[in-house]
Structures are given as structure tokens and as C-alpha cells.
Amino acid sequence: MSPRASLLTTACSLLVVLGAALVAATHLTFGWRSFITGDLRRLRVAAAPLPVSALSVVDSAGASSELWNTDPRVRAWLVTFVYTRCPSVCQALGSEFEQLQASLQPGDRVRLASLSFDRAHDSPGELAAFARRYRADPGRWLVAVPASDAALTRLLRETGVVVIDDGMGGYAHNAAIHVVTASGRLVALFDLEQYRAALAYARAL
């Protein structure tokens, strides 16, 4: 094969590879609407709500219960993922939920849930301290941890939450507000600063 023919063949191969990469990237970014993982999660959930398995938890009082679809008075849950030792974003989430709790009306069928992914550390005592810090009313705001490692792993996988050990005793993790229906479907995600919009959305379900 002549050098010119070889160069042409190589160029054609590169075009094919680039074309395939472009198609894949267009699909993965929802038509180039987003390159950010958090935005992609929101778009995917909005396009196709995700089923979330029934979840056994242990709360800040040491009591066991199951989410979801167990209380006919609840239409939707606003869920955040936290760990009680977190010095930054989890405190912001706690403060926002404290404000949302104060905004809940007697007729609202919305509940709040702060779910810890730090099973090794977040005992009922630690969860109770977190709940006291933000004045969590257990009738409106559940502070709990999945009852088993298997339940936690399944929950993180189903909701698309990523938790990474930061090497300094803490974690990097998703910090969205998840709207989960009473029947266990993740239907929307909101940024931290959109906590009032998350409540309005949950009320409207």
C-alpha cells in the first residue's frame, strides 16, 4: 500500500472512531445538554423515575422501621444522604431541612429523611445528636441509617449516589435533595439551594 493510501485509510479509521465517540457522547450527555454528573442524574431521573427498593432503617431512637409505602399519610419523602461527622455540606443540608421542617403544614403529606451512609460510625446516639442539633421532629423528619451493609449498598446503587473516602476520615458524596414517592420511586433531584422548590414539587405530587 502506498504511503498516500495508508494515510487515507488511517484518516478514515479516525473519522469512524470520532463519529462513534460523538454519538456516544451525545447520548451520554442528553444531546450535549450537560457535561456535569449531577446534571446528568437530574436529567435521567426526570426522563425515567427510578424504583427504590423497600429500605429497612434504624433511626435516632434505635427503633427499626421500613421505607417506603408503609405510612398512608405520606405522599412523598425529601431525602438527603449525610454522615454526622461531615463538617461542611451535611451541615448545610441539616440547616435547610430545619427550615423546611418549620415550613411543613399540618395537611402536608411530605416527610423529610436524612439517611446516613456511615454505618461504621453513625450509631443511634450519633444520629440523635445530629437530630438534636437541627431540632428534628421525629414525626416530620427521620434521621436514620440503613439497617445493613447490603441495604446501604443497594440504596446507593439504586439512587445513583456516589460515596468516596477522602483519605482524611471523611467522604466526598452527592449532595442533592432526592424526591422519593411513598411507593418508592425517585422522581426528581434538586440542588441544595433549591430546597424550597423541592418541597413545592413534593407537595404537588
Beta strands, then each sheet from edge to edge (+ up, - down):
strand 1: 50-51
strand 2: 55-59
strand 3: 64-67
strand 4: 76-82
strand 5: 110-116
strand 6: 141-146
strand 7: 163-165
strand 8: 171-173
strand 9: 177-181
strand 10: 185-190
sheet 1: 1+ 10- 9+ 4- 5- 6- 2+ 3-
sheet 2: 7+ 8-
end
